[in-house]
Amino acid sequence: MQRFLIGFAVLVVAALSLRASSGMEPGLDYFNDAGPAIDALARGDWGGFFANQPLMGSFSLFVRTPFVLPVFHGSLDAVYFAGAIPCLLATALLGMTLARMLADRGQPVAVQGLVAGLAVVNPLTFKALHWGHPEDLLTAALCIGAVLAALRDRALLSGLLLGLAVATKQWAVLAVLPALLAAPTRRLPLLAVGATVAAALTVPMAVANMDRFSGVAEGAAGQTVGGASTTPWNVWWPISHLVTLPSGDGRWMAPNWVSNVSHPLIVLVALPLAGLVWRRGDRRRDDALLLLALLFLLRCMLDNWNNDYYHLPFLLSLLSWEVSRRPGIPRLTLAVTLLLGLSFWPEQMRVFADSAEHAPLLFAVYVAWAVPLAAGLAVLLLKPDLVRQYHRSRGSQARAAAVRDRPRRRGDRQLDRSPA
């Protein structure tokens, strides 16, 4: 029965991935976000590059440009997908790394293939490609790679990957404390390398065009005036209200302070969580992957503009933790993938109209699993003894039930048939 359920879950994940890909418009945000900067780099126009800094770091722009050059004069779709190749390769490399970890522990090839495939083929990968943000794939792989390298006591490699992640997308700062917690030694060199690499790729952007760089920083921090657009998939939606835009479309708006508070809160929440994990006397170093997954989930729940592809780093971190902690079929990751696919069921091109119309239902479905899951991950991270005691109690009850229901011995049955 268990094998049947797992097989069924894999098929449903594949079906949800197919649905996510079927309505995909290639790179919607790309053409007014990263696209102009990459085009400028491909032309060798450094002034245009610095003047068109997108709402992200510079690393993925440099990585994608060589892939764009061979098709630069082709169609817009060809240019976009060519630039997405190295980002997809990053998740493929992460999947291969996780599969190798399973192979080292003697896990079957089928399990290795499932994990490697799930790292690349899942609904959120197609969502990220749809909205034009393949750099999120690259950033997620770099963040997780930094923690995995730290677990293997490769401080310099961890610092390099961490610095590249921060220089790719600003939310990668959430991986700093998990990487430091994962490292058994040489935390200072790890941090120094990470800061140096991030600065080397960030400072030139600020020096070359401070006005544009400041605008990008304010956008990444969520600074807004006149109200904060919000989606139903976050904890702030209940205090929002529906407004009608000049176009006639509906949009949910939260108070302005929500946007100004939510992004700093996402970063600040990492400090007490990491501190509590650090103080645990019985902590395991691979708890850092669980902390990373929890921080990425909280990032989604606390962002007033939470979107489907925002969950990709959380999903890949959860997958990596399951592989590291309990080798075998990643049941929790499969279940979460199903829940994410169902939570973001609206058609790709109608996501905002659908979210405006059906917001109460979408909010209820999302928080019904996301809030308990976040709480469960926090308990597992901060109070593992409670979880172990619960499992021991369940195990004892199961053994007692098995003994109680066990068929009686032949002698007992013969005794029952003897005359009184």
Secondary structure, 3 states (H helix, E strand, C coil): CHHHHHHHHHHHHHHHHHHHHHCCCCCCHHHHCHHHHHHHHHHCCHHHHHHCCCCCCCHHHHHHHHHHHHHCCCCHHHHHHHHHHHHHHHHHHHHHHHHHHHHHCCCCHHHHHHHHHHHHCCHHHHHHHHHCCCHHHHHHHHHHHHHHHHHCCCHHHHHHHHHHHHCCCHHHHHHHHHHHHHCCCCHHHHHHHHHHHHHHHHHHHHHHCHHHHHHHHHHHHCCCCCCEEECCCCCCHHHCEEEECCCCCEEEEECHHHHHHHHHHHHHCHHHHHHHHHHCCCCCCCHHHHHHHHHHHHHHHHCCCCCHHHHHHHHHHHHHHHHHHCCCCCHHHHHHHHHHHHHCCCCHHHHHHHHHHCHHHHHHHHHHHHHHHHHHHHHHHHCHHHHHHHHHHHHHHHHHHHHHHCCCCHHHHHHHHCCC
